[in-house]
Amino acid sequence: MMPTSSPARPRQERDRRVHEAVHEAVHALLSEQGMRLSMEAVAARAGCSKQTLYAHYGCKQNLLRAVMRDQIALTTVPFDEDGADLRESLLAFAERHLEQLNRPHVIQTCRLLDAESHRFPDQARQIYEDGIAALQDRLAEWLRKASARGQLRHDDPHAMAELLLGMIVGLDFERQRFHTPHRSDAPSRRRWAERTIDSFLRAFAAQGSSPESHA
């Protein structure tokens, strides 16, 4: 008798394709329309029906939240590990974060959201909470665990996370906003990431350790 495939597998694969198409559509529409994007526009761009979109996400707020959470998960992939090599894990995060901020659709989206946030304060607040604040929370938890392992000195992990994120971005985001040359290539981002992480590790090194000893 020939084995039969589980009926759940085609459905899961179909759901995955819908998920990817919808998230790509949201990213594109955010960079084109900002917070004015509608569920109808997302469905049309993703090539699915509005009914499918509402069945998967329920409402626009849930859709934006799902997209932000996926983005945070991608940015913090290195933090899924145990952080045995603290410096390399932080460098991987810093480079990934800078690379993400340099994507054209991200730059355009940030410009539009900045211009429209006063008109859509509730949606802007939601995007901040599900995006930037969620990234800070996840980074803070990872730094807390590194402190518990004795890799960093004990301090307020949320303050440490905010300082690190600010150091990583530096003035590059402002340069992008004002159409000024910024760290748009991988080598310059790597150099800045190394400077940032080594400075952070010197500031928060555990007693008796140095940045070189965090491997």
C-alpha positions in Angstrom: 0.0 0.0 0.0 1.4 3.4 -1.0 1.9 5.7 2.0 -0.4 8.7 2.1 0.8 12.1 3.0 -0.8 13.8 6.0 -3.5 16.2 4.9 -2.1 18.8 7.4 1.2 19.1 5.4 -0.3 20.7 2.2 -2.3 23.0 4.4 0.8 24.0 6.5 2.8 24.6 3.3 -0.1 26.8 1.9 -0.3 28.7 5.2 3.5 29.3 5.1 3.3 30.7 1.5 0.4 33.0 2.5 2.3 34.1 5.6 5.4 35.0 3.5 3.5 36.8 0.8 1.5 38.8 3.3 4.6 39.9 5.2 6.4 40.9 2.1 3.3 42.9 1.1 3.2 44.7 4.4 6.8 45.6 4.2 6.4 47.0 0.7 3.2 48.9 1.5 4.6 50.4 4.7 7.5 51.8 2.6 5.0 53.2 0.1 2.0 54.2 2.1 3.1 54.3 5.7 0.4 53.7 8.3 -2.3 54.4 5.7 -2.0 50.9 4.4 -5.3 48.9 4.5 -6.1 45.2 4.8 -7.6 45.4 1.3 -4.3 46.7 -0.1 -2.3 44.0 1.7 -4.6 41.3 0.3 -4.3 42.6 -3.2 -0.5 42.9 -3.0 -0.2 39.4 -1.4 -2.5 37.8 -4.0 -4.9 36.4 -1.4 -8.5 37.2 -0.5 -9.5 39.6 2.3 -11.3 36.7 4.0 -8.0 34.7 4.1 -6.2 37.7 5.5 -8.8 38.2 8.3 -8.9 34.5 9.0 -5.1 34.5 9.6 -4.7 37.8 11.5 -8.1 39.0 12.5 -7.4 42.8 12.1 -4.8 45.2 10.9 -3.3 45.7 14.4 -2.6 41.9 14.7 -1.1 41.8 11.3 1.3 44.7 12.0 2.2 43.0 15.3 3.0 39.7 13.6 5.2 41.4 11.0 7.1 43.3 13.7 7.6 40.2 15.8 8.9 38.3 12.8 11.4 41.1 12.1 12.6 41.1 15.7 13.0 37.3 15.6 15.2 37.6 12.4 17.3 40.4 14.0 18.0 38.4 17.2 18.7 35.0 15.7 22.2 34.9 17.4 20.5 35.2 20.8 18.9 31.8 20.4 22.3 30.3 21.3 23.9 30.1 24.8 26.2 33.0 24.2 29.4 31.0 24.8 31.4 33.5 22.7 29.9 36.7 24.0 31.8 39.1 21.7 31.0 37.1 18.5 27.3 36.8 19.5 27.1 40.6 20.1 29.0 41.3 16.8 26.6 39.1 14.9 23.7 40.9 16.4 25.1 44.4 15.7 25.9 43.6 12.1 22.5 42.1 11.5 20.8 45.1 13.1 22.8 47.6 11.0 22.2 45.5 7.9 18.4 45.6 8.6 18.4 49.3 9.1 20.2 49.8 5.8 17.6 48.0 3.7 15.9 50.5 1.3 12.4 49.5 2.3 13.3 50.0 6.0 14.8 53.4 5.4 11.7 54.5 3.4 9.3 53.0 6.0 11.0 54.9 8.8 10.8 58.2 6.9 7.1 57.7 6.3 6.3 56.6 9.8 8.3 59.6 11.2 6.3 61.9 9.0 2.9 60.4 9.8 3.2 59.4 13.4 1.5 62.5 14.7 -1.6 61.7 12.5 -1.7 58.0 13.7 -0.5 58.1 17.3 -2.1 54.8 18.3 -0.7 52.9 15.4 2.7 54.5 15.8 2.8 53.6 19.4 1.9 50.0 18.6 4.6 49.7 16.0 7.1 51.1 18.5 6.0 48.6 21.2 6.0 45.6 18.9 9.2 46.6 17.2 11.7 48.7 19.0 10.5 48.0 22.6 10.2 44.3 21.9 13.8 44.3 20.5 15.0 46.0 23.6 13.2 43.5 25.8 14.7 40.5 24.0 18.2 42.0 24.1 17.8 42.9 27.8 16.8 39.3 28.6 19.9 38.0 26.7 22.2 40.4 28.5 20.6 39.5 31.9 21.5 35.8 31.2 25.0 36.8 30.2 25.4 38.7 33.5 24.1 35.6 35.4 26.7 33.5 33.6 29.4 35.9 34.8 30.2 37.3 31.4 29.0 40.8 32.2 28.8 42.8 35.4 25.4 43.0 36.9 23.5 46.1 36.0 20.0 47.1 34.8 19.6 44.9 31.7 17.1 47.2 30.0 19.4 50.2 30.5 22.3 48.1 29.1 20.1 47.1 26.1 19.2 50.7 25.4 22.8 51.9 25.6 23.9 49.1 23.3 21.2 49.8 20.7 22.0 53.5 20.7 25.8 52.7 20.3 25.2 50.3 17.4 23.0 52.8 15.4 25.1 55.9 16.4 24.2 58.7 14.0 23.7 56.5 11.0 19.9 56.7 11.3 20.0 60.5 11.3 22.3 60.4 8.3 19.8 58.2 6.4 16.9 60.6 7.3 18.8 63.6 5.9 20.0 61.8 2.8 23.7 62.0 4.0 26.3 59.3 3.2 26.2 56.6 5.9 27.5 53.1 6.5 25.8 51.5 3.6 28.4 48.8 2.9 29.2 45.6 4.9 32.9 46.5 5.7 32.1 49.8 7.2 29.3 48.3 9.2 31.6 45.6 10.5 34.2 48.1 11.6 31.6 50.1 13.4 30.1 47.0 15.0 33.5 46.0 16.3 34.2 49.4 17.8 30.7 49.4 19.4 30.8 45.9 20.9 34.4 46.3 22.2 33.4 49.7 23.8 30.3 48.1 25.3 32.2 45.1 26.7 34.8 47.4 28.3 32.0 49.4 30.0 30.2 46.3 31.3 33.0 43.8 31.7 32.7 41.5 34.6 35.2 42.1 37.4 38.6 40.8 36.4 37.8 40.3 32.7 38.4 42.1 29.5 36.8 42.1 26.0 39.4 39.6 24.8 38.3 37.1 27.5 34.7 36.9 26.5 35.3 34.2 23.8 
